[in-house]
Amino acid sequence: MDAERLFREVRADIASCAHLPTSTYRVQLTPSFRFADAEAIVPYLAKLGVSDLYASPCLKATPGSLHGYDVVDHGQLNPELGTDEEHRRLCQALKEHGMGLLLDFVPNHMGIERDNEKWRDVLENGPASVYARFFDIDWDPVKEELKNKVLLPVLGDQYGIVLENGELKLELESGAFQVRYHDRAFPIAPRAYQKVLGLGLDRLEGELGHSHLDFIELQSILTAIEHLPSRTETERDKVLERSREKEVIKRRLKALVEKNPQVATFVAENVERINGRAVQTLGGAEQLLAEAFEQGNRLELKPAGREPLTLPALEPPARSLPIHPTQLYSAINALLLCLVLLAWEPFSRRDGELMALLLTIYPVTRFLIEMVRDDEPTIWITGLTISQNLSLLVLCGAAGLWWYLLRRPPQKTWG
């Protein structure tokens, strides 16, 4: 049965049993008012003449949700509201009393705080997530450094300060690495597992021996990680391969850690080493986090009371001065220009003189101001900046305006 035929049959089936609600009763389903509680009041509502029970969202939401709109899984009922059987009994009770069930849901409402596996998969795999198209994410924004990334405004302070304070903690849970920030946990990109598992690998080899089956298994896991499709691979086959293989890697790592105490100790020591002791290993933490979220190294810190710490960063552009003295000069120039025009106005003899004066003085002063700048490139063959070239054009226009005004007899129609 093709999808189109199935759709037509379902639509016809729904249309055959559809009815128009004449009176509704709204109930807010919460952990303290569940499906069973709603079922208990159905006879009472029927006696009131209510035609339909208007229920709040009942799909799986963030644990503890009191409204239900922060859905984390549209494919199952909220277990905090009751079981599937309790929901079935509620529907049966409504049917027996000739009532309907009116559902309240908003398809694009989701909660991403906790327990949303689709959202976690997107954070973990980026555009290569099987759920990447479920969310309205611009993977190619204006800022090049945010390409194929999700920017999360969750830190309570500047990134460097949060990192130095040790608030970002790497941890291993069920074979998967994640970074914990207080009560939130963010999955690490699977390829970054190499940075943890490969750290001091010779140390583990010395303890187990290169031919030990568990050491070979760990090496095999590292090889599998290395061959995972990139997070920017969006072809269906590559997306499915990454989705499948990353979970196999997690299961293998979980089984290996549970099986071999020495491997478990090795991984735990690496995690502790990366989390670091204050600033001494901050570089390692920054490198892991940067590569885990594939952002590139960009941190520079000067911790109070400690030696400055500089980490690898991109080479700054040759010309990059967001704040320049000419901004101050321009503000002063504008003020002085206004004062000159106000002083000239009583002595002007023709309409248009003030405009001509403005178009004369401003380009001259602007041209001079640009001479102190060293951060704006020259253009064409003039050896002048864009502003200086425009100033010369405006000055030419001012000369033409003066020529036109001075040929006319003195006359003012206003002022």
Backbone hydrogen bonds in HBPLUS format (Angstrom, degrees):
<---DONOR---> <-ACCEPTOR-->    atom                        ^
c    i                          cat <-CA-CA->   ^        H-A-AA   ^      H-
h    n   atom  resd res      DA  || num        DHA   H-A  angle D-A-AA Bond
n    s   type  num  typ     dist DA aas  dist angle  dist       angle   num
A0006-LEU N   A0002-ASP O   3.06 MM   4  6.35 162.5  2.09 153.3 158.7     1
A0007-PHE N   A0003-ALA O   2.90 MM   4  6.09 157.6  1.95 149.4 155.5     2
A0008-ARG N   A0004-GLU O   3.07 MM   4  6.34 158.6  2.11 146.7 151.6     3
A0009-GLU N   A0005-ARG O   3.03 MM   4  6.29 159.8  2.07 151.6 156.8     4
A0010-VAL N   A0006-LEU O   2.96 MM   4  6.17 164.1  1.99 154.2 158.4     5
A0011-ARG N   A0007-PHE O   2.92 MM   4  6.05 161.8  1.95 150.4 155.9     6
A0012-ALA N   A0008-ARG O   2.97 MM   4  6.12 157.2  2.02 144.7 150.8     7
A0013-ASP N   A0009-GLU O   2.90 MM   4  6.10 152.2  1.98 144.6 152.7     8
A0014-ILE N   A0010-VAL O   2.93 MM   4  6.17 158.7  1.98 152.0 156.9     9
A0015-ALA N   A0011-ARG O   2.92 MM   4  6.09 160.3  1.96 146.7 152.7    10
A0016-SER N   A0012-ALA O   3.00 MM   4  6.14 142.4  2.15 140.9 150.0    11
A0017-CYS N   A0014-ILE O   3.20 MM   3  5.53 139.8  2.37 103.6 113.9    12
A0051-SER N   A0023-SER O   2.86 MM  28  5.24 141.3  2.01 129.9 142.0    13
A0052-ASP N   A0023-SER O   3.11 MM  29  6.47 148.0  2.22 157.3 162.2    14
A0025-TYR N   A0052-ASP O   3.15 MM  27  6.68 141.6  2.30 155.3 166.3    15
A0054-TYR N   A0025-TYR O   2.85 MM  29  5.42 158.1  1.90 130.9 135.7    16
A0027-VAL N   A0054-TYR O   2.87 MM  27  6.24 153.3  1.94 157.2 160.9    17
A0056-SER N   A0027-VAL O   3.13 MM  29  6.38 136.1  2.33 162.1 174.7    18
A0030-THR N   A0033-PHE O   2.97 MM   3  4.91 150.4  2.06 125.4 133.2    19
A0033-PHE N   A0030-THR O   2.90 MM   3  4.91 154.2  1.96 106.2 114.8    20
A0037-ASP N   A0034-ARG O   3.09 MM   3  5.21 121.0  2.46  98.1 112.5    21
A0038-ALA N   A0034-ARG O   3.04 MM   4  6.40 154.6  2.10 152.0 159.3    22
A0035-PHE N   A0081-LEU O   2.91 MM  46  5.94 167.6  1.93 165.4 162.5    23
A0039-GLU N   A0035-PHE O   2.88 MM   4  6.16 152.4  1.95 149.1 157.3    24
A0040-ALA N   A0036-ALA O   3.11 MM   4  6.33 144.5  2.24 138.6 147.1    25
A0041-ILE N   A0038-ALA O   3.23 MM   3  5.55 141.4  2.39 103.6 113.2    26
A0042-VAL N   A0039-GLU O   3.25 MM   3  5.37 160.5  2.29 105.8 111.7    27
A0045-LEU N   A0041-ILE O   2.99 MM   4  6.26 159.4  2.03 156.6 162.7    28
A0046-ALA N   A0042-VAL O   2.90 MM   4  6.14 153.1  1.98 155.6 163.5    29
A0047-LYS N   A0043-PRO O   3.11 MM   4  6.40 152.3  2.19 146.2 152.5    30
A0048-LEU N   A0044-TYR O   3.19 MM   4  6.53 136.7  2.39 138.7 150.3    31
A0048-LEU N   A0045-LEU O   3.11 MM   3  5.03 127.1  2.40  91.9 106.1    32
A0050-VAL N   A0045-LEU O   3.13 MM   5  5.56 162.3  2.16 159.4 153.8    33
A0049-GLY N   A0046-ALA O   3.04 MM   3  5.20 151.0  2.13 102.2 111.4    34
A0100-GLY N   A0051-SER O   2.96 MM  49  6.44 153.7  2.03 142.7 150.6    35
A0053-LEU N   A0100-GLY O   2.88 MM  47  6.28 159.9  1.92 158.6 154.7    36
A0102-LEU N   A0053-LEU O   2.79 MM  49  5.85 163.3  1.82 145.9 151.5    37
A0055-ALA N   A0102-LEU O   2.92 MM  47  6.21 149.9  2.01 162.7 171.9    38
A0078-ASN N   A0058-CYS O   2.85 MM  20  5.70 157.5  1.90 149.4 144.7    39
A0060-LYS N   A0076-GLN O   2.96 MM  16  5.92 153.2  2.04 153.9 148.7    40
A0072-VAL N   A0060-LYS O   2.84 MM  12  5.92 164.4  1.86 141.8 146.4    41
A0073-ASP N   A0060-LYS O   3.36 MM  13  5.35 151.5  2.45 145.2 140.0    42
A0062-THR N   A0070-ASP O   3.05 MM   8  5.97 140.6  2.21 148.7 157.1    43
A0065-SER N   A0062-THR O   2.95 MM   3  5.56 146.0  2.07 153.6 152.5    44
A0111-GLY N   A0071-VAL O   2.76 MM  40  5.25 157.1  1.81 128.4 131.6    45
A0081-LEU N   A0078-ASN O   2.93 MM   3  5.54 160.5  1.97 118.4 124.8    46
A0082-GLY N   A0079-PRO O   3.31 MM   3  5.18 150.6  2.40  94.7 103.1    47
A0087-HIS N   A0083-THR O   3.05 MM   4  6.35 152.9  2.13 146.2 153.8    48
A0088-ARG N   A0084-ASP O   2.90 MM   4  6.16 150.7  1.99 143.6 152.0    49
A0089-ARG N   A0085-GLU O   2.94 MM   4  6.24 152.7  2.02 147.4 154.2    50
A0090-LEU N   A0086-GLU O   3.06 MM   4  6.30 150.1  2.16 141.5 149.1    51
A0091-CYS N   A0087-HIS O   3.05 MM   4  6.36 161.0  2.08 150.1 154.4    52
A0092-GLN N   A0088-ARG O   2.92 MM   4  6.16 151.5  2.00 145.5 154.0    53
A0093-ALA N   A0089-ARG O   2.88 MM   4  6.07 156.2  1.94 147.6 153.3    54
A0094-LEU N   A0090-LEU O   3.06 MM   4  6.32 157.4  2.11 149.2 155.0    55
A0095-LYS N   A0091-CYS O   3.00 MM   4  6.21 155.9  2.06 143.8 150.7    56
A0096-GLU N   A0092-GLN O   2.91 MM   4  6.17 156.0  1.97 150.1 156.2    57
A0097-HIS N   A0093-ALA O   3.22 MM   4  6.43 138.0  2.41 139.5 149.4    58
A0097-HIS N   A0094-LEU O   3.21 MM   3  5.27 131.5  2.46  95.8 108.4    59
A0099-MET N   A0094-LEU O   2.74 MM   5  4.84 162.2  1.78 156.5 150.1    60
A0098-GLY N   A0095-LYS O   3.07 MM   3  5.05 161.1  2.11 107.0 109.6    61
A0109-HIS N   A0106-VAL O   2.97 MM   3  5.49 168.2  1.98 126.8 128.8    62
A0120-ARG N   A0116-ASN O   3.01 MM   4  6.31 160.4  2.05 153.8 160.0    63
A0121-ASP N   A0117-GLU O   2.94 MM   4  6.04 147.9  2.05 138.5 146.9    64
A0122-VAL N   A0118-LYS O   3.10 MM   4  6.45 145.0  2.23 141.4 150.3    65
A0122-VAL N   A0119-TRP O   3.13 MM   3  5.09 120.3  2.50  93.4 107.9    66
A0123-LEU N   A0119-TRP O   3.01 MM   4  6.37 158.7  2.06 151.6 157.0    67
A0124-GLU N   A0120-ARG O   2.92 MM   4  6.07 147.3  2.03 143.6 152.9    68
A0125-ASN N   A0121-ASP O   2.94 MM   4  5.99 149.9  2.03 144.1 151.2    69
A0126-GLY N   A0122-VAL O   2.69 MM   4  5.00 141.5  1.83 143.4 146.8    70
A0128-ALA N   A0125-ASN O   3.13 MM   3  5.38 140.5  2.29 138.3 132.3    71
A0129-SER N   A0126-GLY O   2.99 MM   3  5.61 160.8  2.03 125.3 126.6    72
A0128-ALA N   A0231-ARG O   3.06 MM 103  4.84 118.6  2.45 142.5 142.1    73
A0132-ALA N   A0129-SER O   3.15 MM   3  5.03 167.2  2.17 109.1 109.1    74
A0134-PHE N   A0131-TYR O   2.93 MM   3  5.20 157.0  1.99 111.3 118.9    75
A0137-ILE N   A0135-PHE O   3.02 MM   2  5.69 123.0  2.36 108.7  92.6    76
A0148-ASN N   A0139-TRP O   2.72 MM   9  4.53 166.0  1.74 139.0 143.7    77
A0146-LEU N   A0143-LYS O   3.07 MM   3  5.60 157.9  2.12 114.1 121.0    78
A0147-LYS N   A0144-GLU O   3.12 MM   3  5.34 165.9  2.14 114.0 115.8    79
A0149-LYS N   A0146-LEU O   3.14 MM   3  5.25 140.5  2.30 137.6 128.3    80
A0154-VAL N   A0152-LEU O   2.98 MM   2  5.63 130.4  2.24 106.8  92.4    81
A0161-ILE N   A0158-GLN O   3.03 MM   3  5.35 116.8  2.45 104.9 120.1    82
A0162-VAL N   A0158-GLN O   2.93 MM   4  6.22 165.3  1.95 163.5 168.1    83
A0163-LEU N   A0159-TYR O   2.90 MM   4  6.09 157.7  1.95 152.3 158.9    84
A0164-GLU N   A0160-GLY O   2.89 MM   4  6.03 159.5  1.93 145.5 151.3    85
A0165-ASN N   A0161-ILE O   2.94 MM   4  6.09 151.0  2.02 146.7 154.4    86
A0167-GLU N   A0162-VAL O   3.16 MM   5  5.59 161.3  2.20 170.8 166.2    87
A0166-GLY N   A0163-LEU O   3.09 MM   3  5.27 156.6  2.14 104.5 111.5    88
A0169-LYS N   A0180-ARG O   2.98 MM  11  5.09 168.7  2.00 145.3 148.9    89
A0180-ARG N   A0169-LYS O   2.69 MM  11  5.09 168.1  1.70 151.5 151.0    90
A0171-GLU N   A0178-GLN O   2.87 MM   7  5.55 148.0  1.97 162.4 171.5    91
A0178-GLN N   A0171-GLU O   2.92 MM   7  5.55 154.5  1.99 158.8 165.5    92
A0173-GLU N   A0176-ALA O   2.82 MM   3  5.30 170.7  1.83 152.2 154.4    93
A0176-ALA N   A0173-GLU O   3.06 MM   3  5.30 159.7  2.10 109.9 116.4    94
A0188-ILE N   A0177-PHE O   3.11 MM  11  5.67 166.5  2.13 140.4 136.1    95
A0179-VAL N   A0186-PHE O   2.79 MM   7  5.19 163.1  1.82 153.4 153.8    96
A0186-PHE N   A0179-VAL O   2.83 MM   7  5.19 164.8  1.85 144.9 149.3    97
A0181-TYR N   A0184-ARG O   2.74 MM   3  5.20 162.5  1.77 151.6 157.9    98
A0184-ARG N   A0181-TYR O   3.04 MM   3  5.20 164.8  2.06 123.4 126.7    99
A0192-ALA N   A0189-ALA O   2.83 MM   3  5.52 148.1  1.93 124.4 133.9   100
A0193-TYR N   A0190-PRO O   3.00 MM   3  5.51 162.7  2.03 114.8 120.4   101
A0194-GLN N   A0191-ARG O   3.43 MM   3  6.21 161.1  2.47 114.3 117.3   102
A0195-LYS N   A0192-ALA O   2.97 MM   3  5.50 140.2  2.13 112.6 121.9   103
A0196-VAL N   A0193-TYR O   2.99 MM   3  5.34 142.0  2.13 106.7 117.6   104
A0197-LEU N   A0193-TYR O   2.86 MM   4  6.09 171.4  1.87 171.3 169.0   105
A0198-GLY N   A0194-GLN O   2.79 MM   4  5.24 147.0  1.89 134.6 142.7   106
A0199-LEU N   A0196-VAL O   3.39 MM   3  5.49 159.8  2.44 102.0 107.9   107
A0203-ARG N   A0200-GLY O   2.96 MM   3  5.40 140.4  2.12 108.2 119.4   108
A0205-GLU N   A0201-LEU O   3.01 MM   4  6.34 155.2  2.07 148.5 156.4   109
A0206-GLY N   A0202-ASP O   2.95 MM   4  6.13 145.7  2.07 140.3 148.0   110
A0207-GLU N   A0203-ARG O   3.27 MM   4  6.60 138.1  2.46 136.0 146.5   111
A0207-GLU N   A0204-LEU O   3.08 MM   3  5.07 126.3  2.38  94.4 108.4   112
A0208-LEU N   A0204-LEU O   2.90 MM   4  6.13 167.7  1.92 161.5 163.6   113
A0209-GLY N   A0205-GLU O   2.65 MM   4  4.88 140.3  1.80 127.7 141.4   114
A0212-HIS N   A0209-GLY O   3.17 MM   3  5.52 168.3  2.18 114.6 118.0   115
A0215-PHE N   A0212-HIS O   3.08 MM   3  5.28 121.0  2.44 101.2 116.0   116
A0216-ILE N   A0212-HIS O   2.93 MM   4  6.24 159.2  1.98 157.5 164.0   117
A0217-GLU N   A0213-LEU O   2.88 MM   4  6.10 147.7  1.98 140.0 149.3   118
A0218-LEU N   A0214-ASP O   3.05 MM   4  6.28 151.7  2.14 139.4 145.8   119
A0219-GLN N   A0215-PHE O   3.03 MM   4  6.33 157.4  2.08 147.4 153.5   120
A0220-SER N   A0216-ILE O   2.86 MM   4  6.12 150.7  1.95 146.1 154.8   121
A0221-ILE N   A0217-GLU O   2.91 MM   4  6.21 148.4  2.01 145.3 153.8   122
A0222-LEU N   A0218-LEU O   3.02 MM   4  6.33 156.1  2.08 148.4 154.3   123
A0223-THR N   A0219-GLN O   2.98 MM   4  6.29 150.3  2.07 144.8 153.1   124
A0224-ALA N   A0220-SER O   2.93 MM   4  6.22 155.2  1.99 147.2 153.9   125
A0225-ILE N   A0221-ILE O   2.95 MM   4  6.23 153.1  2.02 149.1 156.4   126
A0226-GLU N   A0222-LEU O   3.03 MM   4  6.26 156.8  2.08 145.1 151.0   127
A0227-HIS N   A0223-THR O   3.14 MM   4  6.40 139.3  2.31 142.9 153.1   128
A0228-LEU N   A0225-ILE O   3.18 MM   3  5.35 167.0  2.20 109.3 111.9   129
A0233-GLU N   A0230-SER O   3.14 MM   3  5.37 165.0  2.16 108.3 112.7   130
A0238-LYS N   A0235-GLU O   3.03 MM   3  5.41 116.0  2.46 107.8 123.0   131
A0239-VAL N   A0235-GLU O   2.88 MM   4  6.10 160.3  1.92 161.5 168.2   132
A0240-LEU N   A0236-ARG O   2.94 MM   4  6.13 167.4  1.96 156.0 158.7   133
A0241-GLU N   A0237-ASP O   2.94 MM   4  6.07 150.5  2.03 139.5 148.4   134
A0242-ARG N   A0238-LYS O   2.91 MM   4  6.08 164.6  1.94 149.7 153.2   135
A0243-SER N   A0239-VAL O   2.93 MM   4  6.12 163.5  1.96 149.1 154.3   136
A0244-ARG N   A0240-LEU O   2.93 MM   4  6.04 153.0  2.01 143.7 150.7   137
A0245-GLU N   A0241-GLU O   2.86 MM   4  5.93 175.0  1.86 157.5 159.1   138
A0246-LYS N   A0242-ARG O   3.00 MM   4  5.85 160.9  2.04 147.5 152.1   139
A0248-VAL N   A0244-ARG O   3.21 MM   4  6.54 148.5  2.31 143.4 152.6   140
A0249-ILE N   A0245-GLU O   2.92 MM   4  6.17 156.3  1.97 149.5 155.3   141
A0250-LYS N   A0246-LYS O   3.07 MM   4  6.34 154.9  2.14 140.7 147.0   142
A0251-ARG N   A0247-GLU O   3.00 MM   4  6.25 161.4  2.03 147.0 151.6   143
A0252-ARG N   A0248-VAL O   2.94 MM   4  6.16 160.9  1.98 151.7 157.0   144
A0253-LEU N   A0249-ILE O   2.90 MM   4  6.08 160.8  1.94 151.6 157.1   145
A0254-LYS N   A0250-LYS O   2.87 MM   4  6.02 163.6  1.90 151.7 156.4   146
A0255-ALA N   A0251-ARG O   2.98 MM   4  6.13 163.2  2.01 147.7 152.1   147
A0256-LEU N   A0252-ARG O   2.93 MM   4  6.07 155.3  1.99 145.7 152.8   148
A0257-VAL N   A0253-LEU O   2.94 MM   4  6.10 165.1  1.96 155.0 158.1   149
A0258-GLU N   A0254-LYS O   3.04 MM   4  6.20 158.0  2.09 146.9 153.1   150
A0259-LYS N   A0255-ALA O   2.95 MM   4  6.00 138.5  2.12 139.0 150.3   151
A0260-ASN N   A0256-LEU O   2.99 MM   4  6.05 169.0  2.00 156.5 157.8   152
A0264-ALA N   A0260-ASN O   3.02 MM   4  6.32 157.9  2.06 150.9 157.9   153
A0265-THR N   A0261-PRO O   2.86 MM   4  6.07 155.6  1.91 146.5 152.5   154
A0266-PHE N   A0262-GLN O   2.92 MM   4  6.08 156.8  1.97 142.6 149.4   155
A0267-VAL N   A0263-VAL O   2.93 MM   4  6.18 163.5  1.96 154.4 157.2   156
A0268-ALA N   A0264-ALA O   2.96 MM   4  6.11 162.1  1.99 147.0 152.6   157
A0269-GLU N   A0265-THR O   2.86 MM   4  6.02 156.8  1.91 151.2 157.1   158
A0270-ASN N   A0266-PHE O   3.08 MM   4  6.32 152.9  2.16 143.6 150.9   159
A0271-VAL N   A0267-VAL O   2.94 MM   4  6.22 157.2  1.99 151.5 157.7   160
A0272-GLU N   A0268-ALA O   2.97 MM   4  6.19 160.3  2.01 147.2 152.5   161
A0273-ARG N   A0269-GLU O   2.80 MM   4  5.96 150.3  1.89 142.7 151.8   162
A0274-ILE N   A0270-ASN O   2.92 MM   4  6.13 154.1  1.98 147.3 153.3   163
A0275-ASN N   A0271-VAL O   2.91 MM   4  6.15 160.8  1.95 150.1 155.9   164
A0276-GLY N   A0272-GLU O   2.90 MM   4  6.10 142.1  2.05 139.2 149.7   165
A0282-LEU N   A0279-VAL O   3.06 MM   3  4.84 172.3  2.07 108.8 110.0   166
A0284-GLY N   A0281-THR O   3.12 MM   3  5.36 120.4  2.50 100.3 113.6   167
A0285-ALA N   A0281-THR O   3.18 MM   4  6.58 157.1  2.23 149.0 155.3   168
A0286-GLU N   A0282-LEU O   2.78 MM   4  6.03 164.1  1.81 156.8 161.1   169
A0287-GLN N   A0283-GLY O   2.90 MM   4  6.07 162.3  1.93 148.7 153.7   170
A0288-LEU N   A0284-GLY O   3.02 MM   4  6.18 164.1  2.05 147.9 152.0   171
A0289-LEU N   A0285-ALA O   2.96 MM   4  6.11 174.3  1.97 155.3 157.2   172
A0290-ALA N   A0286-GLU O   2.84 MM   4  5.87 161.7  1.87 150.8 156.7   173
A0291-GLU N   A0287-GLN O   2.98 MM   4  6.06 164.6  2.01 147.4 151.7   174
A0292-ALA N   A0288-LEU O   2.68 MM   4  5.76 148.8  1.77 149.1 159.7   175
A0293-PHE N   A0289-LEU O   3.08 MM   4  6.20 161.3  2.11 146.9 149.6   176
A0294-GLU N   A0290-ALA O   2.81 MM   4  5.62  98.2  2.49 125.4 145.3   177
A0295-GLN N   A0290-ALA O   2.79 MM   5  5.15 161.0  1.82 148.1 153.3   178
A0301-LEU N   A0309-LEU O   3.08 MM   8  5.38 152.9  2.15 173.0 176.4   179
A0309-LEU N   A0301-LEU O   3.04 MM   8  5.38 152.8  2.12 142.1 150.0   180
A0306-ARG N   A0303-PRO O   3.18 MM   3  5.46 159.0  2.23 131.0 128.3   181
A0327-GLN N   A0324-HIS O   2.98 MM   3  5.80 158.3  2.03 124.4 130.0   182
A0328-LEU N   A0325-PRO O   2.94 MM   3  5.36 125.2  2.24 109.3 122.3   183
A0329-TYR N   A0325-PRO O   3.03 MM   4  6.41 160.3  2.07 150.2 156.4   184
A0330-SER N   A0326-THR O   2.79 MM   4  5.86 154.5  1.86 143.1 149.4   185
A0331-ALA N   A0327-GLN O   3.21 MM   4  6.41 151.4  2.29 138.2 144.8   186
A0332-ILE N   A0328-LEU O   3.06 MM   4  6.40 161.8  2.09 154.2 158.6   187
A0333-ASN N   A0329-TYR O   2.82 MM   4  6.00 156.2  1.87 149.0 156.7   188
A0334-ALA N   A0330-SER O   2.92 MM   4  6.13 154.5  1.99 146.0 151.7   189
A0335-LEU N   A0331-ALA O   3.16 MM   4  6.44 156.1  2.22 144.7 150.5   190
A0336-LEU N   A0332-ILE O   2.96 MM   4  6.24 167.3  1.97 156.1 159.1   191
A0337-LEU N   A0333-ASN O   2.89 MM   4  6.02 154.6  1.95 147.6 155.1   192
A0338-CYS N   A0334-ALA O   3.06 MM   4  6.28 154.5  2.12 145.2 150.9   193
A0339-LEU N   A0335-LEU O   3.13 MM   4  6.45 156.9  2.18 148.8 154.8   194
A0340-VAL N   A0336-LEU O   2.95 MM   4  6.24 154.9  2.01 150.2 156.9   195
A0341-LEU N   A0337-LEU O   3.02 MM   4  6.25 162.5  2.05 150.9 155.1   196
A0342-LEU N   A0338-CYS O   2.99 MM   4  6.20 157.5  2.04 148.0 154.3   197
A0343-ALA N   A0339-LEU O   2.97 MM   4  6.16 152.3  2.04 143.8 151.4   198
A0344-TRP N   A0340-VAL O   2.90 MM   4  6.10 144.7  2.03 146.1 156.0   199
A0345-GLU N   A0341-LEU O   3.07 MM   4  6.08 142.3  2.22 144.9 153.0   200
A0347-PHE N   A0344-TRP O   2.91 MM   3  5.53 141.8  2.06 120.7 131.8   201
A0348-SER N   A0345-GLU O   3.25 MM   3  5.30 158.9  2.30 105.0 111.3   202
A0411-GLN N   A0349-ARG O   3.01 MM  62  6.09 115.1  2.44 138.6 155.4   203
A0353-GLU N   A0350-ARG O   3.36 MM   3  5.79 162.8  2.39 128.0 127.7   204
A0351-ASP N   A0411-GLN O   3.23 MM  60  6.81 132.5  2.47 168.0 156.4   205
A0356-ALA N   A0352-GLY O   2.99 MM   4  6.21 161.1  2.02 150.4 156.0   206
A0357-LEU N   A0353-GLU O   2.78 MM   4  6.01 156.6  1.84 151.3 158.1   207
A0358-LEU N   A0354-LEU O   2.86 MM   4  6.08 156.6  1.92 145.3 151.8   208
A0359-LEU N   A0355-MET O   2.90 MM   4  6.14 163.1  1.92 153.2 157.1   209
A0360-THR N   A0356-ALA O   3.03 MM   4  6.17 114.6  2.47 133.0 148.9   210
A0360-THR N   A0357-LEU O   3.11 MM   3  5.03 144.3  2.25  94.9 105.7   211
A0361-ILE N   A0357-LEU O   2.91 MM   4  6.13 173.2  1.91 161.9 161.6   212
A0362-TYR N   A0358-LEU O   3.06 MM   4  5.85 161.2  2.09 148.6 154.1   213
A0365-THR N   A0361-ILE O   2.98 MM   4  6.26 169.5  2.00 163.6 165.9   214
A0366-ARG N   A0362-TYR O   2.80 MM   4  5.93 159.2  1.85 156.8 163.9   215
A0367-PHE N   A0363-PRO O   2.89 MM   4  5.88 151.9  1.97 137.6 144.8   216
A0368-LEU N   A0364-VAL O   3.11 MM   4  6.42 156.2  2.17 146.9 152.7   217
A0369-ILE N   A0365-THR O   2.90 MM   4  6.14 156.4  1.95 148.8 155.5   218
A0370-GLU N   A0366-ARG O   3.03 MM   4  6.22 156.6  2.08 148.1 153.4   219
A0371-MET N   A0368-LEU O   3.10 MM   3  5.30 145.5  2.23 101.3 111.5   220
A0372-VAL N   A0369-ILE O   3.16 MM   3  5.94 165.0  2.19 119.9 123.7   221
A0373-ARG N   A0370-GLU O   3.22 MM   3  5.35 159.5  2.27 104.7 111.0   222
A0379-ILE N   A0384-LEU O   3.02 MM   5  6.32 155.8  2.08 165.6 159.3   223
A0389-ASN N   A0385-THR O   3.01 MM   4  6.28 161.0  2.05 152.8 157.6   224
A0390-LEU N   A0386-ILE O   2.97 MM   4  6.23 161.0  2.01 152.8 158.1   225
A0391-SER N   A0387-SER O   2.88 MM   4  6.04 148.7  1.98 141.4 150.6   226
A0392-LEU N   A0388-GLN O   3.09 MM   4  6.38 152.7  2.16 147.4 152.8   227
A0393-LEU N   A0389-ASN O   3.17 MM   4  6.51 152.2  2.26 143.7 151.1   228
A0394-VAL N   A0390-LEU O   2.91 MM   4  6.20 161.7  1.94 154.6 159.2   229
A0395-LEU N   A0391-SER O   2.92 MM   4  6.09 153.4  1.99 145.5 153.3   230
A0396-CYS N   A0392-LEU O   2.99 MM   4  6.25 147.7  2.10 141.3 149.5   231
A0397-GLY N   A0393-LEU O   3.03 MM   4  6.39 154.2  2.10 145.9 153.0   232
A0398-ALA N   A0394-VAL O   2.85 MM   4  6.20 147.8  1.95 146.2 155.8   233
A0399-ALA N   A0395-LEU O   2.96 MM   4  6.26 151.2  2.04 145.2 152.3   234
A0400-GLY N   A0396-CYS O   3.11 MM   4  6.46 156.8  2.17 148.4 153.9   235
A0401-LEU N   A0397-GLY O   2.99 MM   4  6.30 149.8  2.09 144.3 152.9   236
A0402-TRP N   A0398-ALA O   2.89 MM   4  6.20 157.5  1.94 152.9 158.2   237
A0403-TRP N   A0399-ALA O   2.97 MM   4  6.21 159.8  2.01 148.1 153.9   238
A0404-TYR N   A0400-GLY O   3.06 MM   4  6.29 151.8  2.15 142.8 149.8   239
A0405-LEU N   A0401-LEU O   2.93 MM   4  6.16 160.6  1.97 150.8 156.1   240
A0406-LEU N   A0402-TRP O   2.87 MM   4  5.96 173.0  1.88 160.1 161.5   241
A0408-ARG N   A0405-LEU O   3.04 MM   3  5.44 155.3  2.11 110.0 117.8   242
